[in-house]
Amino acid sequence: MNFRLTLASAATAWFALMGSAQAQYHDPATPPAVADKVFLSSDAKGVAVTEMRIQPKNGVLVVQADLLNMRHSERTVYYRFRWVDGAGNQVGDGEAWKQLPLMGMGRQTVKSVAPSSEASDFQLEMNVDRPR
């Protein structure tokens, strides 16, 4: 019984550690609620998603996200929005990756419109290049 409790505690600690390792990819200036909507495959390298606005227009979701380069050197951000339905299935063919130069200490807003009214949720996928 004591071994099971220790094993369960170790498993809980491991999952908590893995969750914080994932959170470390995001810049600290990214609010936790926004970070839940952003998928990074590597470190954000000083680029924060400071705000997201989601609004339905004519039955279709529209998203705007503000990106902020927290460093003085230019970064290149590659991004796309992935739209899903209530069951988590992808809606539409998927967006192509877009390239966005983000000047040092600069701010840009990116926008996307759901491909159809079936989309009920989304995720912003991002990759950030190293400085030049």
N, CA, C and O atoms as a Tinker XYZ file with bonds, in Angstrom:
   528  protein
     1  N      0.833000   -1.199000    0.000000    73     2
     2  CA     0.000000    0.000000    0.000000    64     1     3
     3  C      0.866000    1.246000    0.000000    63     2     4     5
     4  O      0.597000    2.187000   -0.746000    81     3
     5  N      1.887000    1.265000    0.815000    73     3     6
     6  CA     2.781000    2.404000    0.881000    64     5     7
     7  C      3.530000    2.587000   -0.444000    63     6     8     9
     8  O      3.749000    3.715000   -0.885000    81     7
     9  N      3.927000    1.459000   -1.087000    73     7    10
    10  CA     4.607000    1.513000   -2.377000    64     9    11
    11  C      3.696000    2.125000   -3.433000    63    10    12    13
    12  O      4.140000    2.926000   -4.256000    81    11
    13  N      2.403000    1.741000   -3.406000    73    11    14
    14  CA     1.461000    2.287000   -4.389000    64    13    15
    15  C      1.294000    3.791000   -4.207000    63    14    16    17
    16  O      1.220000    4.533000   -5.186000    81    15
    17  N      1.237000    4.229000   -2.982000    73    15    18
    18  CA     1.102000    5.647000   -2.705000    64    17    19
    19  C      2.333000    6.401000   -3.203000    63    18    20    21
    20  O      2.209000    7.473000   -3.796000    81    19
    21  N      3.522000    5.840000   -2.961000    73    19    22
    22  CA     4.754000    6.469000   -3.423000    64    21    23
    23  C      4.804000    6.494000   -4.947000    63    22    24    25
    24  O      5.197000    7.502000   -5.533000    81    23
    25  N      4.414000    5.407000   -5.589000    73    23    26
    26  CA     4.405000    5.327000   -7.044000    64    25    27
    27  C      3.399000    6.332000   -7.625000    63    26    28    29
    28  O      3.676000    7.002000   -8.619000    81    27
    29  N      2.234000    6.420000   -6.987000    73    27    30
    30  CA     1.234000    7.383000   -7.446000    64    29    31
    31  C      1.748000    8.813000   -7.274000    63    30    32    33
    32  O      1.541000    9.655000   -8.148000    81    31
    33  N      2.413000    9.088000   -6.160000    73    31    34
    34  CA     2.984000   10.421000   -5.938000    64    33    35
    35  C      4.057000   10.729000   -6.969000    63    34    36    37
    36  O      4.126000   11.848000   -7.478000    81    35
    37  N      4.892000    9.750000   -7.281000    73    35    38
    38  CA     5.943000    9.953000   -8.273000    64    37    39
    39  C      5.337000   10.205000   -9.654000    63    38    40    41
    40  O      5.813000   11.068000  -10.391000    81    39
    41  N      4.294000    9.460000  -10.005000    73    39    42
    42  CA     3.644000    9.652000  -11.307000    64    41    43
    43  C      3.004000   11.039000  -11.387000    63    42    44    45
    44  O      3.097000   11.709000  -12.415000    81    43
    45  N      2.360000   11.465000  -10.311000    73    43    46
    46  CA     1.748000   12.792000  -10.279000    64    45    47
    47  C      2.807000   13.877000  -10.435000    63    46    48    49
    48  O      2.609000   14.837000  -11.179000    81    47
    49  N      3.917000   13.729000   -9.743000    73    47    50
    50  CA     5.004000   14.708000   -9.838000    64    49    51
    51  C      5.582000   14.736000  -11.248000    63    50    52    53
    52  O      5.898000   15.809000  -11.763000    81    51
    53  N      5.726000   13.566000  -11.882000    73    51    54
    54  CA     6.262000   13.494000  -13.237000    64    53    55
    55  C      5.341000   14.216000  -14.221000    63    54    56    57
    56  O      5.811000   14.989000  -15.056000    81    55
    57  N      4.026000   13.967000  -14.125000    73    55    58
    58  CA     3.086000   14.639000  -15.021000    64    57    59
    59  C      3.075000   16.148000  -14.792000    63    58    60    61
    60  O      2.956000   16.919000  -15.744000    81    59
    61  N      3.199000   16.571000  -13.536000    73    59    62
    62  CA     3.251000   18.005000  -13.240000    64    61    63
    63  C      4.521000   18.615000  -13.827000    63    62    64    65
    64  O      4.486000   19.719000  -14.371000    81    63
    65  N      5.638000   17.904000  -13.720000    73    63    66
    66  CA     6.892000   18.385000  -14.281000    64    65    67
    67  C      6.809000   18.477000  -15.799000    63    66    68    69
    68  O      7.287000   19.452000  -16.378000    81    67
    69  N      6.219000   17.495000  -16.448000    73    67    70
    70  CA     6.080000   17.521000  -17.905000    64    69    71
    71  C      5.181000   18.680000  -18.327000    63    70    72    73
    72  O      5.432000   19.319000  -19.348000    81    71
    73  N      4.145000   18.951000  -17.555000    73    71    74
    74  CA     3.276000   20.084000  -17.861000    64    73    75
    75  C      4.030000   21.391000  -17.756000    63    74    76    77
    76  O      3.838000   22.282000  -18.583000    81    75
    77  N      4.902000   21.526000  -16.735000    73    75    78
    78  CA     5.651000   22.763000  -16.628000    64    77    79
    79  C      6.737000   22.856000  -17.680000    63    78    80    81
    80  O      7.101000   23.960000  -18.085000    81    79
    81  N      7.268000   21.722000  -18.138000    73    79    82
    82  CA     8.254000   21.776000  -19.219000    64    81    83
    83  C      7.601000   22.312000  -20.482000    63    82    84    85
    84  O      8.216000   23.094000  -21.207000    81    83
    85  N      6.367000   21.907000  -20.757000    73    83    86
    86  CA     5.645000   22.422000  -21.922000    64    85    87
    87  C      5.390000   23.915000  -21.770000    63    86    88    89
    88  O      5.516000   24.667000  -22.737000    81    87
    89  N      5.033000   24.352000  -20.566000    73    87    90
    90  CA     4.733000   25.757000  -20.330000    64    89    91
    91  C      5.982000   26.622000  -20.487000    63    90    92    93
    92  O      5.862000   27.815000  -20.767000    81    91
    93  N      7.172000   26.056000  -20.313000    73    91    94
    94  CA     8.397000   26.824000  -20.432000    64    93    95
    95  C      8.661000   27.269000  -21.863000    63    94    96    97
    96  O      9.449000   28.192000  -22.069000    81    95
    97  N      8.040000   26.657000  -22.850000    73    95    98
    98  CA     8.195000   27.097000  -24.231000    64    97    99
    99  C      7.655000   28.507000  -24.423000    63    98   100   101
   100  O      8.198000   29.270000  -25.223000    81    99
   101  N      6.614000   28.860000  -23.715000    73    99   102
   102  CA     5.965000   30.155000  -23.869000    64   101   103
   103  C      6.766000   31.238000  -23.163000    63   102   104   105
   104  O      7.385000   31.005000  -22.125000    81   103
   105  N      6.736000   32.427000  -23.751000    73   103   106
   106  CA     7.344000   33.574000  -23.095000    64   105   107
   107  C      6.519000   33.885000  -21.848000    63   106   108   109
   108  O      5.296000   33.756000  -21.884000    81   107
   109  N      7.145000   34.288000  -20.759000    73   107   110
   110  CA     6.392000   34.597000  -19.534000    64   109   111
   111  C      5.339000   35.690000  -19.716000    63   110   112   113
   112  O      4.411000   35.783000  -18.911000    81   111
   113  N      5.462000   36.516000  -20.752000    73   111   114
   114  CA     4.473000   37.575000  -20.989000    64   113   115
   115  C      3.189000   37.042000  -21.617000    63   114   116   117
   116  O      2.218000   37.786000  -21.760000    81   115
   117  N      3.172000   35.764000  -21.994000    73   115   118
   118  CA     1.955000   35.159000  -22.547000    64   117   119
   119  C      1.064000   34.721000  -21.392000    63   118   120   121
   120  O      1.474000   33.880000  -20.591000    81   119
   121  N     -0.146000   35.269000  -21.284000    73   119   122
   122  CA    -1.044000   34.863000  -20.199000    64   121   123
   123  C     -1.395000   33.373000  -20.309000    63   122   124   125
   124  O     -1.492000   32.850000  -21.419000    81   123
   125  N     -1.588000   32.683000  -19.177000    73   123   126
   126  CA    -1.887000   31.247000  -19.206000    64   125   127
   127  C     -3.114000   30.888000  -20.053000    63   126   128   129
   128  O     -3.103000   29.870000  -20.745000    81   127
   129  N     -4.153000   31.696000  -20.009000    73   127   130
   130  CA    -5.354000   31.391000  -20.796000    64   129   131
   131  C     -5.059000   31.450000  -22.289000    63   130   132   133
   132  O     -5.621000   30.672000  -23.061000    81   131
   133  N     -4.194000   32.354000  -22.698000    73   131   134
   134  CA    -3.803000   32.455000  -24.102000    64   133   135
   135  C     -2.865000   31.305000  -24.456000    63   134   136   137
   136  O     -2.983000   30.716000  -25.530000    81   135
   137  N     -1.941000   30.984000  -23.564000    73   135   138
   138  CA    -0.979000   29.903000  -23.818000    64   137   139
   139  C     -1.683000   28.577000  -24.077000    63   138   140   141
   140  O     -1.158000   27.736000  -24.807000    81   139
   141  N     -2.858000   28.376000  -23.494000    73   139   142
   142  CA    -3.616000   27.141000  -23.732000    64   141   143
   143  C     -4.067000   27.015000  -25.181000    63   142   144   145
   144  O     -4.330000   25.906000  -25.648000    81   143
   145  N     -4.159000   28.121000  -25.894000    73   143   146
   146  CA    -4.603000   28.129000  -27.290000    64   145   147
   147  C     -3.443000   28.137000  -28.281000    63   146   148   149
   148  O     -3.662000   28.096000  -29.492000    81   147
   149  N     -2.197000   28.191000  -27.771000    73   147   150
   150  CA    -1.020000   28.298000  -28.628000    64   149   151
   151  C     -0.201000   27.025000  -28.513000    63   150   152   153
   152  O      0.095000   26.562000  -27.412000    81   151
   153  N      0.169000   26.454000  -29.673000    73   151   154
   154  CA     1.043000   25.285000  -29.701000    64   153   155
   155  C      2.385000   25.702000  -30.291000    63   154   156   157
   156  O      2.456000   26.170000  -31.427000    81   155
   157  N      3.443000   25.530000  -29.511000    73   155   158
   158  CA     4.802000   25.818000  -29.955000    64   157   159
   159  C      5.577000   24.513000  -30.032000    63   158   160   161
   160  O      5.529000   23.708000  -29.102000    81   159
   161  N      6.290000   24.293000  -31.133000    73   159   162
   162  CA     7.086000   23.074000  -31.231000    64   161   163
   163  C      8.491000   23.296000  -30.682000    63   162   164   165
   164  O      9.260000   22.343000  -30.554000    81   163
   165  N      8.837000   24.541000  -30.356000    73   163   166
   166  CA    10.119000   24.851000  -29.734000    64   165   167
   167  C      9.950000   26.130000  -28.914000    63   166   168   169
   168  O      8.853000   26.680000  -28.822000    81   167
   169  N     11.037000   26.586000  -28.328000    73   167   170
   170  CA    11.016000   27.787000  -27.491000    64   169   171
   171  C     10.491000   28.991000  -28.270000    63   170   172   173
   172  O     10.769000   29.125000  -29.462000    81   171
   173  N      9.743000   29.857000  -27.615000    73   171   174
   174  CA     9.170000   31.042000  -28.261000    64   173   175
   175  C     10.219000   32.096000  -28.580000    63   174   176   177
   176  O      9.931000   33.028000  -29.331000    81   175
   177  N     11.413000   31.982000  -28.043000    73   175   178
   178  CA    12.532000   32.880000  -28.332000    64   177   179
   179  C     12.172000   34.356000  -28.163000    63   178   180   181
   180  O     12.549000   35.193000  -28.984000    81   179
   181  N     11.446000   34.663000  -27.099000    73   179   182
   182  CA    11.132000   36.051000  -26.789000    64   181   183
   183  C      9.900000   36.604000  -27.472000    63   182   184   185
   184  O      9.645000   37.805000  -27.393000    81   183
   185  N      9.124000   35.756000  -28.146000    73   183   186
   186  CA     7.879000   36.208000  -28.768000    64   185   187
   187  C      6.715000   35.776000  -27.885000    63   186   188   189
   188  O      6.553000   34.590000  -27.597000    81   187
   189  N      5.913000   36.731000  -27.463000    73   187   190
   190  CA     4.766000   36.453000  -26.602000    64   189   191
   191  C      3.475000   36.694000  -27.386000    63   190   192   193
   192  O      3.398000   37.592000  -28.225000    81   191
   193  N      2.475000   35.879000  -27.096000    73   191   194
   194  CA     1.128000   36.119000  -27.600000    64   193   195
   195  C      0.404000   36.790000  -26.442000    63   194   196   197
   196  O     -0.041000   36.130000  -25.503000    81   195
   197  N      0.293000   38.103000  -26.523000    73   195   198
   198  CA    -0.169000   38.866000  -25.352000    64   197   199
   199  C     -1.675000   38.900000  -25.189000    63   198   200   201
   200  O     -2.179000   39.076000  -24.080000    81   199
   201  N     -2.401000   38.732000  -26.296000    73   199   202
   202  CA    -3.861000   38.797000  -26.209000    64   201   203
   203  C     -4.475000   38.069000  -27.393000    63   202   204   205
   204  O     -3.900000   38.028000  -28.481000    81   203
   205  N     -5.666000   37.487000  -27.163000    73   203   206
   206  CA    -6.462000   36.887000  -28.230000    64   205   207
   207  C     -7.890000   37.368000  -28.098000    63   206   208   209
   208  O     -8.439000   37.465000  -27.001000    81   207
   209  N     -8.477000   37.665000  -29.239000    73   207   210
   210  CA    -9.881000   38.067000  -29.269000    64   209   211
   211  C    -10.618000   37.105000  -30.193000    63   210   212   213
   212  O    -10.208000   36.889000  -31.333000    81   211
   213  N    -11.705000   36.531000  -29.694000    73   211   214
   214  CA   -12.504000   35.563000  -30.442000    64   213   215
   215  C    -13.915000   36.109000  -30.530000    63   214   216   217
   216  O    -14.524000   36.459000  -29.520000    81   215
   217  N    -14.432000   36.178000  -31.755000    73   215   218
   218  CA   -15.765000   36.735000  -31.924000    64   217   219
   219  C    -16.478000   36.015000  -33.071000    63   218   220   221
   220  O    -15.908000   35.848000  -34.149000    81   219
   221  N    -17.715000   35.593000  -32.843000    73   219   222
   222  CA   -18.474000   35.028000  -33.961000    64   221   223
   223  C    -19.030000   36.137000  -34.847000    63   222   224   225
   224  O    -19.578000   37.123000  -34.353000    81   223
   225  N    -18.885000   35.967000  -36.152000    73   223   226
   226  CA   -19.468000   36.900000  -37.119000    64   225   227
   227  C    -20.202000   36.073000  -38.160000    63   226   228   229
   228  O    -19.613000   35.237000  -38.844000    81   227
   229  N    -21.507000   36.325000  -38.266000    73   227   230
   230  CA   -22.356000   35.575000  -39.205000    64   229   231
   231  C    -22.237000   34.062000  -38.993000    63   230   232   233
   232  O    -22.229000   33.296000  -39.957000    81   231
   233  N    -22.144000   33.643000  -37.745000    73   231   234
   234  CA   -22.103000   32.226000  -37.413000    64   233   235
   235  C    -20.745000   31.569000  -37.582000    63   234   236   237
   236  O    -20.633000   30.353000  -37.433000    81   235
   237  N    -19.707000   32.345000  -37.890000    73   235   238
   238  CA   -18.360000   31.810000  -38.098000    64   237   239
   239  C    -17.410000   32.507000  -37.127000    63   238   240   241
   240  O    -17.496000   33.719000  -36.932000    81   239
   241  N    -16.500000   31.735000  -36.515000    73   239   242
   242  CA   -15.549000   32.307000  -35.559000    64   241   243
   243  C    -14.461000   33.106000  -36.266000    63   242   244   245
   244  O    -13.950000   32.702000  -37.310000    81   243
   245  N    -14.120000   34.244000  -35.678000    73   243   246
   246  CA   -13.019000   35.085000  -36.143000    64   245   247
   247  C    -12.071000   35.277000  -34.955000    63   246   248   249
   248  O    -12.508000   35.602000  -33.851000    81   247
   249  N    -10.767000   35.072000  -35.193000    73   247   250
   250  CA    -9.772000   35.188000  -34.129000    64   249   251
   251  C     -8.724000   36.213000  -34.524000    63   250   252   253
   252  O     -8.280000   36.258000  -35.671000    81   251
   253  N     -8.338000   37.031000  -33.563000    73   251   254
   254  CA    -7.197000   37.926000  -33.709000    64   253   255
   255  C     -6.264000   37.681000  -32.538000    63   254   256   257
   256  O     -6.705000   37.594000  -31.392000    81   255
   257  N     -4.972000   37.571000  -32.827000    73   255   258
   258  CA    -3.972000   37.347000  -31.786000    64   257   259
   259  C     -2.877000   38.389000  -31.928000    63   258   260   261
   260  O     -2.390000   38.641000  -33.030000    81   259
   261  N     -2.491000   38.994000  -30.812000    73   259   262
   262  CA    -1.425000   39.999000  -30.795000    64   261   263
   263  C     -0.108000   39.326000  -30.427000    63   262   264   265
   264  O      0.007000   38.692000  -29.378000    81   263
   265  N      0.887000   39.472000  -31.309000    73   263   266
   266  CA     2.222000   38.928000  -31.077000    64   265   267
   267  C      3.157000   40.074000  -30.727000    63   266   268   269
   268  O      3.111000   41.133000  -31.352000    81   267
   269  N      4.000000   39.864000  -29.733000    73   267   270
   270  CA     4.929000   40.897000  -29.282000    64   269   271
   271  C      6.324000   40.303000  -29.196000    63   270   272   273
   272  O      6.544000   39.303000  -28.514000    81   271
   273  N      7.268000   40.931000  -29.896000    73   271   274
   274  CA     8.673000   40.532000  -29.814000    64   273   275
   275  C      9.274000   41.234000  -28.603000    63   274   276   277
   276  O      9.396000   42.459000  -28.600000    81   275
   277  N      9.645000   40.490000  -27.592000    73   275   278
   278  CA    10.145000   41.046000  -26.339000    64   277   279
   279  C     11.639000   41.377000  -26.401000    63   278   280   281
   280  O     12.203000   41.907000  -25.444000    81   279
   281  N     12.271000   41.061000  -27.528000    73   279   282
   282  CA    13.711000   41.308000  -27.664000    64   281   283
   283  C     13.963000   42.404000  -28.697000    63   282   284   285
   284  O     13.053000   42.802000  -29.424000    81   283
   285  N     15.201000   42.886000  -28.758000    73   283   286
   286  CA    15.552000   43.990000  -29.652000    64   285   287
   287  C     15.875000   43.533000  -31.071000    63   286   288   289
   288  O     15.873000   44.354000  -31.988000    81   287
   289  N     16.150000   42.253000  -31.277000    73   287   290
   290  CA    16.483000   41.770000  -32.616000    64   289   291
   291  C     15.240000   41.210000  -33.311000    63   290   292   293
   292  O     14.306000   40.734000  -32.667000    81   291
   293  N     15.259000   41.281000  -34.635000    73   291   294
   294  CA    14.122000   40.808000  -35.434000    64   293   295
   295  C     13.968000   39.291000  -35.315000    63   294   296   297
   296  O     14.956000   38.561000  -35.240000    81   295
   297  N     12.729000   38.831000  -35.299000    73   295   298
   298  CA    12.397000   37.405000  -35.301000    64   297   299
   299  C     11.501000   37.147000  -36.503000    63   298   300   301
   300  O     10.787000   38.040000  -36.959000    81   299
   301  N     11.542000   35.926000  -37.010000    73   299   302
   302  CA    10.595000   35.505000  -38.026000    64   301   303
   303  C      9.672000   34.489000  -37.387000    63   302   304   305
   304  O     10.125000   33.480000  -36.847000    81   303
   305  N      8.378000   34.756000  -37.448000    73   303   306
   306  CA     7.371000   33.883000  -36.863000    64   305   307
   307  C      6.647000   33.162000  -38.001000    63   306   308   309
   308  O      6.202000   33.790000  -38.962000    81   307
   309  N      6.537000   31.858000  -37.883000    73   307   310
   310  CA     5.741000   31.063000  -38.808000    64   309   311
   311  C      4.515000   30.611000  -38.027000    63   310   312   313
   312  O      4.641000   30.091000  -36.919000    81   311
   313  N      3.333000   30.806000  -38.595000    73   311   314
   314  CA     2.125000   30.494000  -37.850000    64   313   315
   315  C      1.021000   29.998000  -38.785000    63   314   316   317
   316  O      1.041000   30.225000  -39.995000    81   315
   317  N      0.070000   29.318000  -38.176000    73   315   318
   318  CA    -1.172000   28.939000  -38.846000    64   317   319
   319  C     -2.196000   28.626000  -37.770000    63   318   320   321
   320  O     -1.848000   28.300000  -36.635000    81   319
   321  N     -3.458000   28.729000  -38.141000    73   319   322
   322  CA    -4.543000   28.391000  -37.224000    64   321   323
   323  C     -5.086000   27.028000  -37.614000    63   322   324   325
   324  O     -5.247000   26.732000  -38.798000    81   323
   325  N     -5.365000   26.207000  -36.629000    73   323   326
   326  CA    -5.958000   24.882000  -36.840000    64   325   327
   327  C     -7.352000   24.918000  -36.228000    63   326   328   329
   328  O     -7.508000   25.121000  -35.024000    81   327
   329  N     -8.359000   24.721000  -37.066000    73   327   330
   330  CA    -9.757000   24.794000  -36.627000    64   329   331
   331  C    -10.295000   23.396000  -36.398000    63   330   332   333
   332  O    -10.027000   22.485000  -37.181000    81   331
   333  N    -11.066000   23.222000  -35.308000    73   331   334
   334  CA   -11.636000   21.918000  -34.975000    64   333   335
   335  C    -13.109000   22.070000  -34.602000    63   334   336   337
   336  O    -13.570000   23.145000  -34.219000    81   335
   337  N    -13.829000   20.954000  -34.727000    73   335   338
   338  CA   -15.245000   20.951000  -34.337000    64   337   339
   339  C    -15.379000   20.514000  -32.887000    63   338   340   341
   340  O    -14.376000   20.331000  -32.197000    81   339
   341  N    -16.599000   20.347000  -32.425000    73   339   342
   342  CA   -16.862000   19.982000  -31.036000    64   341   343
   343  C    -16.273000   18.648000  -30.618000    63   342   344   345
   344  O    -16.023000   18.425000  -29.433000    81   343
   345  N    -16.047000   17.747000  -31.586000    73   343   346
   346  CA   -15.466000   16.434000  -31.294000    64   345   347
   347  C    -13.941000   16.444000  -31.390000    63   346   348   349
   348  O    -13.297000   15.423000  -31.150000    81   347
   349  N    -13.361000   17.596000  -31.742000    73   347   350
   350  CA   -11.908000   17.691000  -31.855000    64   349   351
   351  C    -11.368000   17.337000  -33.229000    63   350   352   353
   352  O    -10.154000   17.260000  -33.417000    81   351
   353  N    -12.261000   17.121000  -34.199000    73   351   354
   354  CA   -11.824000   16.800000  -35.562000    64   353   355
   355  C    -11.523000   18.085000  -36.323000    63   354   356   357
   356  O    -12.206000   19.096000  -36.162000    81   355
   357  N    -10.485000   18.023000  -37.154000    73   355   358
   358  CA   -10.109000   19.196000  -37.943000    64   357   359
   359  C    -11.219000   19.560000  -38.904000    63   358   360   361
   360  O    -11.828000   18.694000  -39.532000    81   359
   361  N    -11.475000   20.857000  -39.011000    73   359   362
   362  CA   -12.469000   21.384000  -39.945000    64   361   363
   363  C    -11.710000   22.019000  -41.105000    63   362   364   365
   364  O    -10.797000   22.815000  -40.888000    81   363
   365  N    -12.078000   21.678000  -42.317000    73   363   366
   366  CA   -11.413000   22.231000  -43.494000    64   365   367
   367  C    -10.113000   21.507000  -43.791000    63   366   368   369
   368  O     -9.739000   20.548000  -43.117000    81   367
   369  N     -9.437000   21.997000  -44.823000    73   367   370
   370  CA    -8.185000   21.370000  -45.269000    64   369   371
   371  C     -6.980000   21.811000  -44.462000    63   370   372   373
   372  O     -5.900000   21.240000  -44.612000    81   371
   373  N     -7.135000   22.792000  -43.627000    73   371   374
   374  CA    -6.012000   23.306000  -42.850000    64   373   375
   375  C     -5.355000   24.466000  -43.570000    63   374   376   377
   376  O     -5.288000   24.494000  -44.799000    81   375
   377  N     -4.881000   25.403000  -42.809000    73   375   378
   378  CA    -4.222000   26.587000  -43.371000    64   377   379
   379  C     -2.781000   26.272000  -43.704000    63   378   380   381
   380  O     -2.165000   25.402000  -43.088000    81   379
   381  N     -2.250000   26.977000  -44.674000    73   379   382
   382  CA    -0.822000   26.910000  -44.979000    64   381   383
   383  C     -0.071000   27.745000  -43.941000    63   382   384   385
   384  O     -0.637000   28.658000  -43.340000    81   383
   385  N      1.201000   27.425000  -43.738000    73   383   386
   386  CA     2.026000   28.216000  -42.832000    64   385   387
   387  C      2.220000   29.600000  -43.430000    63   386   388   389
   388  O      2.437000   29.744000  -44.634000    81   387
   389  N      2.140000   30.602000  -42.588000    73   387   390
   390  CA     2.377000   31.982000  -42.998000    64   389   391
   391  C      3.645000   32.475000  -42.313000    63   390   392   393
   392  O      3.950000   32.070000  -41.191000    81   391
   393  N      4.372000   33.339000  -42.983000    73   391   394
   394  CA     5.615000   33.899000  -42.450000    64   393   395
   395  C      5.391000   35.357000  -42.075000    63   394   396   397
   396  O      4.815000   36.124000  -42.845000    81   395
   397  N      5.853000   35.732000  -40.882000    73   395   398
   398  CA     5.658000   37.086000  -40.390000    64   397   399
   399  C      6.965000   37.613000  -39.799000    63   398   400   401
   400  O      7.423000   37.108000  -38.774000    81   399
   401  N      7.578000   38.634000  -40.437000    73   399   402
   402  CA     8.746000   39.255000  -39.804000    64   401   403
   403  C      8.266000   40.131000  -38.653000    63   402   404   405
   404  O      7.331000   40.916000  -38.809000    81   403
   405  N      8.901000   39.996000  -37.514000    73   403   406
   406  CA     8.510000   40.747000  -36.323000    64   405   407
   407  C      9.723000   41.532000  -35.842000    63   406   408   409
   408  O     10.663000   40.965000  -35.284000    81   407
   409  N      9.692000   42.839000  -36.065000    73   407   410
   410  CA    10.818000   43.709000  -35.710000    64   409   411
   411  C     11.087000   43.660000  -34.205000    63   410   412   413
   412  O     10.214000   43.296000  -33.416000    81   411
   413  N     12.312000   44.034000  -33.824000    73   411   414
   414  CA    12.668000   44.083000  -32.417000    64   413   415
   415  C     11.718000   44.971000  -31.642000    63   414   416   417
   416  O     11.457000   46.101000  -32.057000    81   415
   417  N     11.199000   44.493000  -30.538000    73   415   418
   418  CA    10.239000   45.184000  -29.683000    64   417   419
   419  C      8.948000   45.536000  -30.438000    63   418   420   421
   420  O      8.188000   46.400000  -30.000000    81   419
   421  N      8.703000   44.867000  -31.572000    73   419   422
   422  CA     7.530000   45.155000  -32.385000    64   421   423
   423  C      6.321000   44.319000  -32.005000    63   422   424   425
   424  O      6.439000   43.276000  -31.362000    81   423
   425  N      5.169000   44.797000  -32.412000    73   423   426
   426  CA     3.893000   44.120000  -32.155000    64   425   427
   427  C      3.151000   43.988000  -33.479000    63   426   428   429
   428  O      3.120000   44.922000  -34.281000    81   427
   429  N      2.547000   42.809000  -33.702000    73   427   430
   430  CA     1.747000   42.555000  -34.894000    64   429   431
   431  C      0.493000   41.799000  -34.480000    63   430   432   433
   432  O      0.504000   41.044000  -33.508000    81   431
   433  N     -0.572000   42.003000  -35.216000    73   431   434
   434  CA    -1.801000   41.253000  -35.003000    64   433   435
   435  C     -2.005000   40.312000  -36.172000    63   434   436   437
   436  O     -1.928000   40.725000  -37.329000    81   435
   437  N     -2.269000   39.034000  -35.873000    73   435   438
   438  CA    -2.591000   38.061000  -36.908000    64   437   439
   439  C     -4.068000   37.702000  -36.756000    63   438   440   441
   440  O     -4.618000   37.729000  -35.656000    81   439
   441  N     -4.690000   37.368000  -37.873000    73   439   442
   442  CA    -6.131000   37.140000  -37.879000    64   441   443
   443  C     -6.450000   35.894000  -38.693000    63   442   444   445
   444  O     -5.748000   35.568000  -39.650000    81   443
   445  N     -7.509000   35.207000  -38.305000    73   443   446
   446  CA    -7.981000   34.062000  -39.075000    64   445   447
   447  C     -9.494000   33.943000  -38.924000    63   446   448   449
   448  O    -10.069000   34.309000  -37.899000    81   447
   449  N    -10.115000   33.424000  -39.969000    73   447   450
   450  CA   -11.555000   33.190000  -39.982000    64   449   451
   451  C    -11.764000   31.688000  -40.164000    63   450   452   453
   452  O    -11.147000   31.075000  -41.034000    81   451
   453  N    -12.626000   31.100000  -39.352000    73   451   454
   454  CA   -12.906000   29.667000  -39.452000    64   453   455
   455  C    -13.418000   29.337000  -40.854000    63   454   456   457
   456  O    -14.122000   30.144000  -41.462000    81   455
   457  N    -13.068000   28.153000  -41.372000    73   455   458
   458  CA   -13.495000   27.796000  -42.720000    64   457   459
   459  C    -14.995000   27.548000  -42.841000    63   458   460   461
   460  O    -15.543000   27.620000  -43.941000    81   459
   461  N    -15.669000   27.256000  -41.723000    73   459   462
   462  CA   -17.114000   27.039000  -41.762000    64   461   463
   463  C    -17.688000   27.203000  -40.361000    63   462   464   465
   464  O    -16.951000   27.365000  -39.388000    81   463
   465  N    -19.007000   27.158000  -40.276000    73   463   466
   466  CA   -19.669000   27.288000  -38.970000    64   465   467
   467  C    -19.509000   26.032000  -38.122000    63   466   468   469
   468  O    -19.852000   26.046000  -36.939000    81   467
   469  N    -18.994000   24.941000  -38.700000    73   467   470
   470  CA   -18.742000   23.712000  -37.928000    64   469   471
   471  C    -17.621000   23.904000  -36.920000    63   470   472   473
   472  O    -17.590000   23.218000  -35.898000    81   471
   473  N    -16.705000   24.818000  -37.185000    73   471   474
   474  CA   -15.564000   25.044000  -36.295000    64   473   475
   475  C    -16.033000   25.690000  -35.001000    63   474   476   477
   476  O    -16.683000   26.735000  -35.010000    81   475
   477  N    -15.690000   25.048000  -33.884000    73   475   478
   478  CA   -16.089000   25.584000  -32.589000    64   477   479
   479  C    -14.888000   25.916000  -31.704000    63   478   480   481
   480  O    -15.045000   26.481000  -30.622000    81   479
   481  N    -13.691000   25.564000  -32.169000    73   479   482
   482  CA   -12.487000   25.832000  -31.394000    64   481   483
   483  C    -11.306000   25.911000  -32.355000    63   482   484   485
   484  O    -11.436000   25.607000  -33.540000    81   483
   485  N    -10.156000   26.320000  -31.834000    73   483   486
   486  CA    -8.984000   26.501000  -32.673000    64   485   487
   487  C     -7.728000   26.375000  -31.837000    63   486   488   489
   488  O     -7.771000   26.342000  -30.607000    81   487
   489  N     -6.610000   26.306000  -32.538000    73   487   490
   490  CA    -5.303000   26.381000  -31.907000    64   489   491
   491  C     -4.392000   27.162000  -32.839000    63   490   492   493
   492  O     -4.399000   26.935000  -34.049000    81   491
   493  N     -3.615000   28.074000  -32.291000    73   491   494
   494  CA    -2.619000   28.813000  -33.047000    64   493   495
   495  C     -1.313000   28.041000  -32.951000    63   494   496   497
   496  O     -0.752000   27.899000  -31.865000    81   495
   497  N     -0.826000   27.543000  -34.084000    73   495   498
   498  CA     0.443000   26.826000  -34.121000    64   497   499
   499  C      1.516000   27.813000  -34.544000    63   498   500   501
   500  O      1.341000   28.547000  -35.517000    81   499
   501  N      2.638000   27.835000  -33.810000    73   499   502
   502  CA     3.701000   28.810000  -34.074000    64   501   503
   503  C      5.066000   28.184000  -33.967000    63   502   504   505
   504  O      5.298000   27.284000  -33.160000    81   503
   505  N      5.974000   28.679000  -34.802000    73   503   506
   506  CA     7.396000   28.400000  -34.715000    64   505   507
   507  C      8.093000   29.742000  -34.841000    63   506   508   509
   508  O      7.665000   30.592000  -35.622000    81   507
   509  N      9.161000   29.942000  -34.081000    73   507   510
   510  CA     9.896000   31.201000  -34.113000    64   509   511
   511  C     11.341000   30.903000  -34.463000    63   510   512   513
   512  O     11.979000   30.063000  -33.828000    81   511
   513  N     11.871000   31.606000  -35.497000    73   511   514
   514  CA    13.264000   31.455000  -35.884000    64   513   515
   515  C     14.180000   32.175000  -34.919000    63   514   516   517
   516  O     13.776000   33.103000  -34.219000    81   515
   517  N     15.407000   31.732000  -34.899000    73   515   518
   518  CA    16.434000   32.422000  -34.094000    64   517   519
   519  C     16.691000   33.806000  -34.696000    63   518   520   521
   520  O     16.372000   34.051000  -35.860000    81   519
   521  N     17.262000   34.697000  -33.904000    73   519   522
   522  CA    17.546000   36.041000  -34.442000    64   521   523
   523  C     18.586000   35.971000  -35.555000    63   522   524   525
   524  O     19.405000   35.053000  -35.608000    81   523
   525  N     18.532000   36.959000  -36.440000    73   523   526
   526  CA    19.481000   37.010000  -37.553000    64   525   527
   527  C     20.763000   37.648000  -37.129000    63   526   528
   528  O     21.684000   37.778000  -37.935000    81   527
